[in-house]
Amino acid sequence: MSDFLAMGGYAAYIWPAYGLTAAVLLGLLVATVKGLRSVEATARALEATRPARRRERAPRGAAIASEATASNKAAGTPAGVSEG
């Protein structure tokens, strides 16, 4: 075991490199979690200030009309003119 810890005589270089790597990774984890919590708090605050939306029911046939309008736009047909 002591041979492993000695790292073939390079322990003075290897163990500090491992320690520095672990410290950087831990710092990145802490910064990421803090940033995530900050963004979540901002999102909650923005959602709390926004008025509740009310979903309106579309009249019957509105979906068919909107599909026809979308297909006319895709085909380059002017609004109100059907291809039929």
LINGI-V199452 format. One line per field, one symbol per residue. phi: phi as a letter, one per 30 degrees, with the letter a starting at -180 (. if undefined). A space follows every 10 residues. Layout:
# LINGI-V199452
phi=???
This chain:
# LINGI-V199452
phi=.dddddhijc edcddddddd dddddddddd dddddddddd dddddddddd dddcdcddde iddddddddd dddddidddi ccdd
